[in-house]
């Protein structure tokens, strides 16, 4: 679909810590491990209905490489994925609890974002805000 996201790369402070988190979360959503760049990162690919999307994790570099993500600084505020149902959101929440992920806001209705908006908000190991949302 024209304008849809083809890929996004996320910088992480520790690949060894980020890989299991993203493997679990993205694997739950149907992404499979794609290109493995060793110390330079990992891609996770989703192919469905003739569409393709890839999310890569790359090691951060530079003076601020180890800082915690600040979503209110210039850059990415948060990233959200579509869920197929409220139960799908609840299932990811259960996985997040099992893997010890930081849950920012447990599954709930958020009517301020639209009728039926139901989501869980969580953070990756570097504090990047992530969301899994069902909106009928």
C-alpha positions as CSV (number, residue, x, y, z in Angstrom):
1,X,0.0,0.0,0.0
2,X,1.4,3.4,-1.0
3,X,2.7,5.2,2.0
4,X,2.8,2.3,4.4
5,X,5.9,1.7,6.4
6,X,8.5,-0.5,4.7
7,X,11.0,-0.7,7.5
8,X,12.1,1.1,10.6
9,X,15.4,0.8,12.5
10,X,15.6,1.3,16.2
11,X,18.8,2.2,18.0
12,X,19.4,0.1,21.2
13,X,22.1,0.5,23.9
14,X,22.7,-3.3,24.3
15,X,22.0,-5.7,21.5
16,X,22.3,-8.7,23.8
17,X,19.5,-7.3,26.1
18,X,17.3,-6.0,23.2
19,X,17.3,-9.2,21.0
20,X,15.3,-11.4,23.4
21,X,12.8,-8.6,24.1
22,X,12.2,-7.9,20.4
23,X,12.3,-11.5,19.4
24,X,9.5,-12.2,21.9
25,X,7.4,-9.2,21.2
26,X,7.7,-9.1,17.4
27,X,7.6,-12.9,17.2
28,X,4.2,-12.7,19.0
29,X,3.0,-10.4,16.3
30,X,4.1,-12.6,13.5
31,X,7.5,-11.1,12.7
32,X,10.3,-13.6,11.9
33,X,14.0,-13.1,12.4
34,X,15.4,-11.7,9.1
35,X,18.9,-10.6,8.4
36,X,21.3,-11.1,11.3
37,X,24.1,-8.6,11.2
38,X,25.9,-9.9,14.2
39,X,27.3,-7.0,16.3
40,X,25.6,-4.6,13.8
41,X,22.1,-5.7,14.6
42,X,19.1,-7.8,13.6
43,X,16.1,-7.4,11.3
44,X,12.6,-8.9,12.1
45,X,10.3,-9.2,9.0
46,X,6.6,-9.4,8.6
47,X,5.1,-10.6,5.4
48,X,1.3,-10.8,5.2
49,X,-1.3,-10.3,2.5
50,X,1.3,-9.3,0.0
51,X,2.7,-6.6,2.3
52,X,6.2,-6.4,3.9
53,X,7.4,-4.5,6.9
54,X,10.8,-4.9,8.7
55,X,11.9,-3.7,12.1
56,X,15.6,-3.6,12.7
57,X,17.5,-3.1,15.9
58,X,20.9,-1.5,15.6
59,X,23.5,-0.6,18.3
60,X,23.5,3.0,19.3
61,X,26.7,5.0,18.8
62,X,28.0,8.4,19.8
63,X,28.3,10.3,23.0
64,X,24.7,9.6,24.1
65,X,24.7,5.9,23.2
66,X,23.8,4.8,26.7
67,X,21.2,7.4,27.6
68,X,17.6,6.3,28.3
69,X,15.1,7.2,25.5
70,X,13.3,10.5,26.0
71,X,10.2,10.5,23.9
72,X,9.7,14.2,24.4
73,X,13.1,15.1,22.7
74,X,13.2,15.3,18.9
75,X,12.9,11.9,17.4
76,X,10.5,9.0,17.8
77,X,7.8,9.5,20.5
78,X,6.3,6.0,20.3
79,X,5.6,3.1,18.0
80,X,2.2,1.4,17.8
81,X,1.1,-1.9,16.2
82,X,-2.4,-3.1,15.3
83,X,-3.8,-6.0,17.2
84,X,-6.6,-8.2,15.9
85,X,-8.8,-8.1,19.0
86,X,-9.0,-7.1,22.6
87,X,-8.0,-10.7,23.5
88,X,-4.9,-10.2,21.3
89,X,-3.9,-7.1,23.3
90,X,-4.5,-9.1,26.5
91,X,-2.3,-12.0,25.3
92,X,0.6,-9.6,24.5
93,X,0.2,-8.1,28.0
94,X,0.5,-11.6,29.5
95,X,3.7,-12.2,27.4
96,X,5.1,-8.9,28.6
97,X,4.6,-9.9,32.2
98,X,6.2,-13.3,31.6
99,X,9.3,-11.8,30.1
100,X,9.6,-9.1,32.7
101,X,9.0,-6.2,30.4
102,X,8.1,-2.7,31.6
103,X,4.3,-2.2,31.3
104,X,3.6,1.5,31.3
105,X,-0.2,1.1,31.2
106,X,-2.0,-2.2,31.3
107,X,-4.7,-3.1,28.8
108,X,-7.6,-0.6,29.0
109,X,-10.1,1.3,27.0
110,X,-8.9,4.7,25.8
111,X,-12.1,6.4,24.4
112,X,-10.2,9.7,24.0
113,X,-8.5,8.0,21.0
114,X,-11.7,6.7,19.4
115,X,-14.6,4.4,20.0
116,X,-13.5,0.9,21.0
117,X,-9.7,1.9,21.3
118,X,-8.2,-0.7,23.6
119,X,-4.4,-0.8,24.1
120,X,-1.5,-1.8,26.2
121,X,1.5,0.6,26.5
122,X,5.0,-0.8,27.3
123,X,8.7,0.1,27.0
124,X,11.6,-1.7,25.4
125,X,14.8,-2.2,27.5
126,X,15.9,1.4,26.6
127,X,12.7,3.0,27.6
128,X,11.2,3.5,24.1
129,X,7.4,3.6,24.4
130,X,5.6,1.0,22.5
131,X,1.9,0.2,22.0
132,X,-0.3,-2.6,20.9
133,X,-3.8,-1.4,20.0
134,X,-7.1,-2.8,18.9
135,X,-9.5,-0.4,17.3
136,X,-12.6,-1.9,15.7
